Amino acid sequence: MVMITNSLKIIQSSEVGQALRHSLPVVALESTVITHGLPAPQNLKLARDMEKQVRQHKATPATIGLLDGELHIGLNDPELERLAGEKDPLKVSRRDFATAVLKKACGGATVAGSMFAAQKAGIKVFATGGIGGVHKETPFDISTDLQALADTPMIVVCAGAKSILDLPATLEYLETMAVPVIGYKTDRFPAFYKQDSGLAVSLRLESAEEIAQLALTHWEMGMRSAILVAQPVPAEDAMAAEEIDPLIEQASQEAREMDIHGQALTPFLLGRIKDLSAGRSLQANLSLLLNNARLAAQIARVWSACRQRKSA
């Protein structure tokens, strides 16, 4: 299915289109983790594994990415392979879609970019790793992810915000923008590699059913923000603060010395931490991404059932 929306060509896979037409559960998946977050060949394997997790939990995956300036909602396997192998892909947030269209570029969609695309398709559940936020290196460097969470009604499943960020400032921003931060079976906000940032969530919920009901109530009251669902990285793959925090500080110091900032900052920090941790951080990253895909599929199933009951 192809849609043209104000110069943006949107190509929806037949699988995703059919699921949406029949109000079946669909989970949106971002693609910067493929293009900028992980090295080859782990990037392609992860993309396939995340889709497999969603399918195993009876939902349809919709990996979002750009190929030749066209927005794909639901990449097939050859398209995933192509995107994973791109040499110089764009990192596409909300501001970058026009650039991608004009340049006929290939690129990975960030959290904010994926939310923009998923909203156009009518997808209400989205899984990612860790959201962006306020950077420690330059406090005025604030990820567009936070604005997207403030104005896009969607259930976003994550492992908190990336540990490289200023987490107290990130949570304060979310509170200011009226974004509910839900701890899934936890009272504490996860910190990506770490299970516990030491900071509180706004509400703890214990099930996909409770999350879906909260989202429904939030939006029926006229609220427009996302519901941020924070799930800790599985305990067996989590990193202790004394293990990861010094590595984050070292990578951050190196970024400041090298004057790395903007969209290049997060990929640099994640890559440097992977090297400094001898791959331990990569294992944690892979584990939390698959864990989030599973929970998102469960929520999508409940959300789909709720919507079908409402329309009956």
N, C-alpha and C positions, 0 to 999 in steps of 0.2 A: 504494500500500500504506500502510495507517494502523496504527500501533501506539500503544497507551496504556500508558505506563510510569510508574507512581506519579504520576499526575496530569499528566504531560507527554505531550502528543499529538505523535507523530512521524509526519510524512508523507514517505514515501520515493517519489521519482518512479519511474514505471514503468521508465524506462531504467536507473536505478541499481539498482532491485530485480532486474531481469532479469539484469544483469551480475553482481551478487552471487550470485544463485541458481546461475549457471553458472560461478562461480569465475573470471570474466573480470576483467581489470585495471580498477581504479577508483582515481581520485585525488580526495581531498577537497580543497576550496578554501575558504578563509575569506571572510568578507564584510565585516569592518570596513574593509577597504581600499575597499569600495564606499560604506559609510555614513559613515566618518569619516576615511579616508586620502586620498581624492582628490576634487577638485571635479567638479561636473557640467560638461560631459558626459563628461569623461574617465573617470569612475567606471564608467559603464555600458559604454562602449566597452572598457575594460580587462576587465571581467567577461566580456564576450562573447569577447574575444581570448584570454583565458586558457583558457576552455572550448574554443575552437577549437584552440589549441595541444595540449591534452590529446587531443582527438579525432584530430588529424592524426598523432599518435604512437601511435594505436591503443589508447587507453584511454578510459574513460568518466569525464567530469567529474561531480563531486558538490559543487556550490556549496552551502554550508550557511548558512542564515539563518532568522530568525524573522518570521513574519507573523501578526498577530492572536493572539499568544501561542502559536502552534503552530510546532514545530521542523520545518523543511523540509530534507531531505537530498537535494539535487538540485532546484534551482530552475529552472523553465522560463523562457522568455524574457519573457513578460508579468510573471512574479513578480520576475525580475531587474530589469525596468524599474520596477516598483512600488517595490521596496526602494531602488533608486538614487534615486528621487524623493521618498522620505520626508523630511518637514520636520524632525522631531525624533526620530530613531530612537535606541533604546537601544544602548549598547555592551555586549554580553552576554558576560561571562566566566563562569566556573563558578558564582560566587556569585549571578549575576543571573538564572538561569533561572526561579526561583520568582517573582521580581518580574515578569519578562516574561509568565509564565503568568497571574498574578493581574491584571495590568493589561491583558491581551490586547494586548500591545504588539508593535510591529515593531522589529527590531534586527539589527545586524550581529554575527556571532559572531567573537570574538577567536581568537587561536591556541589558548588554553586552552579556550575554549568550543567551538571546532571540533573539537578533539581529543576532548573529552567526547562530542560528538555522533557523530563518526566511529567511536569505539570502540563505541558502542551499536549502530551499523549493521554492524560487522564490517569496516570499511575500515582498511587497514593502512598506506597511503601518503598523505601530506598535503603540500601545497605552500603556502608562504607567502612573504612578502617577507623581513622581518627579524623575528626573535623579540624579545619584550620581555626586560627584564633588570633590573639594579640601576641606579637613576637617580643621576646625578651630583648633582642639586640636593638630594636628600634620600636618603642611603644606605639608610634603612629603608624606602624606597619600592621594593619588589621586585615585579616582575610575577608574576602567577599563572602565566604561561607557564612559568616555571622549575619550579614545583611540578608542573605538568602533564607536563612532560618527564621529571620524576623518577619519576612513577608510572603513566604511560600507555605501553604497549608499541606504538610506532608509528614508522614511518620519516618523519621530518620534514625536508623539503628547504627550505633558506632561503639567504639571502645573508649569513649570520652574524647578529649582533645589530645593532640600529639604532645608527648612529654617535653618536647623541645620548646613549648610555648610558655607564656606567662599565664598559668592556669587561673589564678585568682582574678586577674583582669578579664580573662575570657569569660568566666562565669558571671562576673559583674555586668559585662556587656549583654550577655544573654538575659540576665534578670531585667536590665533596663529595657530591653526590646520585648519583654513579656513572653519569652520562650520557655515553656515548661521543660525542665531537665529531669527526666525520669531515670531513677536507678533501677535496673532490672535485677531484682533479688539482692540489692545492695543499698545501703544508706550513703555510700561514699561515691564521689565522682571518680571514675577510673582515669588513669593517665597513660593510656596506650600500652606501652611496654609493662607498666606497673598496674597492679590491681587497684591500688588506692592512692589517690592524690593527697589525702588528708582533708579534702574539702567535701562539704555536704551537697547532696542533690536536693531538688525542691520537693520530690516525692518518690517514695519507694513503691514499686508494684511487683507482683509476684507471678503474673501470667500474661500471655498474649491477649487473653480475653479482656483483662483489666486495661491493658494499653489501648486496645481498639475502642473500648467504651469511653475512655478518657478523651481520646482524639475526637470521637463523634460528638461528645458533649461540648468540648472546647470549640469546635467549629460551628456547631448548631447555635451556640451563643453569639456567633458573629466574629469570633477571634480569627485572625488571619495568619498567625505564626505557625511554625512547624512544632511538632512534638519530638523532642530529642530524647531518644532512648539510649542510655549508656549502659553497656554490658561489659564487665571486666574481662580481660584476656583470661583464658583458661589457666588455672593455677599451675598446671604442670609446665606451662611455657612462659609464665610470668617472670619478670626480672625484678630483683630486689632493688630498693632505692640505693643502697650502698654500692651496688654493682653498676647501675645504669647512670645515676646522677653525675658522677665524675666524668663519664664519657660524653654526656650531653654538654657539660660545662666546657670540656676541651674542644668539642666540635664548634660550639658557639663562639669561643674565643678565636678559633681559627677563621671562622666566617667573618668576624669583625676585622681581624688583621688583613684579610684578603678583600675586604669591602664587597662581600657577596650579600645581595639584598634582593627584594622583590620576589618575582616568581622563581628565581634561581635558588633562593635561600633554603626552602624546605627540602628539595631534592638533594642539595649539597649536604645538609645536616643529616638526613636519613642515611645517605650513602656513607658518610664519614663515620657515623655511629656503627653502622654495619661492619666496617673495617676494624674499628677500634674494639668492637665486642667479639671479633672473630666469628661473626655470623650469628651470634646468639640473638641479636635484635631482629634479624631477618626471620628466624624461627618464630619468635613472638608475633611478629607482624603477620606472617602467613596464618598462624593459628587463630588470631583474633579476627582476621578477615573471614575465614571459613565459619567461625563461630557466629559472627554477625549475619552472614548469609542464611544460616539455619534459623536463627531467631526471626529474621525478617520474613522468611517464608511462612513461618508459623503465624506471625501477625497478619500477613497478607491473606492467609486462609480465613482467619477470623474476621478480618475486615470485609472480605468478599461476602461471607455469610451474613454479616450484619447489614450490608447494603442490600443484599437480596431480600432479607426479611423486611427491611424498610420499604422496599418497592413493591412488595407482594400485596 
